[in-house]
Amino acid sequence: MLAKTPGGPSWFVVEKGVPGLSHGKPEDKHGIRASNTSTVSLEDVYVDADRLLGGVEGQGLIQAQLVFGYTRLMVAAFGLGTGWAALDRAIPYSKDRIQGGAPLSEKQGYTHKLIVPNAVLLEAGRAYIEETAERIDGDANDGGNRNTEGAIAKYLSSEAGNLAADAAIQALGGYGFTREYMVEKYKRDARITRIYEGTSEIMEMTISRDRWQFHLKTHGQFYHDMARQMEELHGKNNQIGAGTAAYCLRALAETLETARTQRLTRHQHILFKLGELIAHAEGAASLVKKAARSKEGALSPKAYDRFNADALAAMARIAARDAAAKIISESSRWIGSLVPETVAAELEKKSFIPQIHRAQAGLLEDMDYVADVLYERL
Ligand SMILES: Cc1cc2nc3c(=O)[nH]c(=O)nc-3n(C[C@H](O)[C@H](O)[C@H](O)COP(=O)(O)OP(=O)(O)OC[C@H]3O[C@@H](n4cnc5c(N)ncnc54)[C@H](O)[C@@H]3O)c2cc1C
């Protein structure tokens, strides 16, 4: 239990069955209905001082931050798994369902809207989960405090899982809406991942505030540094979208810098929007890194190996293009609309807009390739 104490928020171990501790009825929920959820009430509950976690009062929020790296990563994995479970129902279904004289799986209007983009978003989320988990495994010294990374992983994968599960209902048409075909259950079960362990909006705020601090501390270089890493990768392998990811990160760095000079984060919507853009840029960069490692045969043995290096490279190229396009369009809408024209023009000039537009070349071809991978047509 996290409780307010005179010294600040503190965690206590409260055993089941102590006098004054009770719980409400099981809630009748939208999803995860096999998991019992109920309110917990405390009335004059007494606990001994040795039940205070860590023995020092007022450490509750710091202790909570320490575990968020793990717990948010866990919820991220729920979102990822549910999204894939839904797509893995839609993929075989569309091989068998004949419409307009051919299986749905052969129709770009179907696969490139309902299947491929969701697979790419999920794999960006997975790459981020794996990268963060690997860092936690290696972080013997800092107690695994990966709060921001946990937030990014959760945000990307829970949003992607929900989109994928919703698309799977659409992909099954009328059957998708019935209970028998399961995808409506996945959609209901995925929904909680955008709410508990911190809502998506709270994730946007956390991501934005935390990375904002890095932007300030590095005098605006945090994402330029990450872009340099991408440029280095691009020098070694120009097939994994690293060049596009670099433009994306540089555009993000300039967006943050304009937000700083124009004091735009006083608008909460801008602060949250930056969190969304940061997550997508970092997610794409993470998938690019995974594709690079896969090509070198250097993936962690714990990494998921459903997709080979070529498939990961195509997905990374798509993710990098999507993230880059998102950043320049959202930045010009939200930042551009709030600043003087000269500042907007300056931001546009520094955002690699023509390069990002040109980097979209080959997008449809890559989506065709990923569809072939998913439908095992290669
Ligand atoms: C099935 C289930 C299991 C749960 N299990 C646990 C558990 O084991 N332990 C536990 O402690 N809790 C648990 N919870 C609680 C859960 O973590 C919270 O419901 C969740 O964090 C959202 O908080 P809230 O319900 O108070 O919503 P609110 O904070 O009221 O949020 C409502 C809406 O407002 C937005 N919002 C909130 N604050 C801001 C802000 N500052 N600026 C802008 N928008 C904002 C939110 O994003 C959301 O969209 C569980 C909830 C459910 C449904």
The ligand as a MOL file (V3000), in Angstrom:
LIG
                    3D

  0  0  0     0  0            999 V3000
M  V30 BEGIN CTAB
M  V30 COUNTS 53 58 0 0 0
M  V30 BEGIN ATOM
M  V30 1 C -8.4490 -3.4970 -14.3180 0
M  V30 2 C -7.7200 -2.4960 -13.5010 0
M  V30 3 C -6.7280 -2.9030 -12.6260 0
M  V30 4 C -6.0320 -1.9840 -11.8510 0
M  V30 5 N -5.0970 -2.4240 -10.9880 0
M  V30 6 C -4.5180 -1.5640 -10.1440 0
M  V30 7 C -3.6270 -2.0110 -9.1400 0
M  V30 8 O -3.3540 -3.1990 -9.0300 0
M  V30 9 N -3.0810 -1.0990 -8.3060 0
M  V30 10 C -3.3680 0.2280 -8.4080 0
M  V30 11 O -2.8460 1.0100 -7.6340 0
M  V30 12 N -4.1820 0.6760 -9.3630 0
M  V30 13 C -4.7730 -0.1750 -10.2200 0
M  V30 14 N -5.6580 0.2960 -11.1680 0
M  V30 15 C -5.8880 1.7370 -11.2590 0
M  V30 16 C -5.2610 2.3410 -12.5070 0
M  V30 17 O -3.8470 2.3710 -12.3990 0
M  V30 18 C -5.8510 3.7400 -12.7300 0
M  V30 19 O -7.2180 3.5870 -13.0390 0
M  V30 20 C -5.1290 4.4880 -13.8510 0
M  V30 21 O -3.8010 4.7930 -13.5170 0
M  V30 22 C -5.8380 5.7920 -14.2200 0
M  V30 23 O -6.0830 6.5660 -13.0680 0
M  V30 24 P -7.5460 7.0630 -12.7560 0
M  V30 25 O -8.4940 5.9200 -12.8800 0
M  V30 26 O -7.4770 7.7840 -11.4650 0
M  V30 27 O -7.9090 8.0580 -13.9420 0
M  V30 28 P -7.7050 9.6140 -13.9730 0
M  V30 29 O -6.3500 9.9690 -13.4560 0
M  V30 30 O -8.8730 10.3020 -13.3940 0
M  V30 31 O -7.6970 9.8400 -15.5440 0
M  V30 32 C -8.8520 10.0580 -16.3520 0
M  V30 33 C -8.3860 10.6250 -17.6950 0
M  V30 34 O -7.7280 11.8830 -17.4970 0
M  V30 35 C -6.4110 11.8570 -18.0210 0
M  V30 36 N -5.5520 12.5990 -17.1010 0
M  V30 37 C -5.2370 12.2920 -15.8260 0
M  V30 38 N -4.3900 13.1950 -15.3150 0
M  V30 39 C -4.1700 14.1010 -16.2850 0
M  V30 40 C -3.3880 15.2910 -16.3620 0
M  V30 41 N -2.6450 15.7090 -15.3360 0
M  V30 42 N -3.3900 15.9700 -17.5050 0
M  V30 43 C -4.1280 15.5590 -18.5530 0
M  V30 44 N -4.8870 14.4480 -18.5490 0
M  V30 45 C -4.9010 13.7300 -17.4350 0
M  V30 46 C -6.0490 10.3770 -18.0550 0
M  V30 47 O -5.0730 10.1200 -19.0140 0
M  V30 48 C -7.3690 9.7290 -18.4050 0
M  V30 49 O -7.5910 9.7770 -19.7800 0
M  V30 50 C -6.3490 -0.6030 -11.9550 0
M  V30 51 C -7.3350 -0.1780 -12.8400 0
M  V30 52 C -8.0320 -1.1030 -13.6000 0
M  V30 53 C -9.1040 -0.6090 -14.5280 0
M  V30 END ATOM
M  V30 BEGIN BOND
M  V30 1 1 1 2
M  V30 2 1 2 3
M  V30 3 2 2 52
M  V30 4 2 3 4
M  V30 5 1 4 5
M  V30 6 1 4 50
M  V30 7 2 5 6
M  V30 8 1 6 7
M  V30 9 1 6 13
M  V30 10 2 7 8
M  V30 11 1 7 9
M  V30 12 1 9 10
M  V30 13 2 10 11
M  V30 14 1 10 12
M  V30 15 2 12 13
M  V30 16 1 13 14
M  V30 17 1 14 15
M  V30 18 1 14 50
M  V30 19 1 15 16
M  V30 20 1 16 17
M  V30 21 1 16 18
M  V30 22 1 18 19
M  V30 23 1 18 20
M  V30 24 1 20 21
M  V30 25 1 20 22
M  V30 26 1 22 23
M  V30 27 1 23 24
M  V30 28 2 24 25
M  V30 29 1 24 26
M  V30 30 1 24 27
M  V30 31 1 27 28
M  V30 32 2 28 29
M  V30 33 1 28 30
M  V30 34 1 28 31
M  V30 35 1 31 32
M  V30 36 1 32 33
M  V30 37 1 33 34
M  V30 38 1 33 48
M  V30 39 1 34 35
M  V30 40 1 35 36
M  V30 41 1 35 46
M  V30 42 1 36 37
M  V30 43 1 36 45
M  V30 44 2 37 38
M  V30 45 1 38 39
M  V30 46 1 39 40
M  V30 47 2 39 45
M  V30 48 1 40 41
M  V30 49 2 40 42
M  V30 50 1 42 43
M  V30 51 2 43 44
M  V30 52 1 44 45
M  V30 53 1 46 47
M  V30 54 1 46 48
M  V30 55 1 48 49
M  V30 56 2 50 51
M  V30 57 1 51 52
M  V30 58 1 52 53
M  V30 END BOND
M  V30 END CTAB
M  END
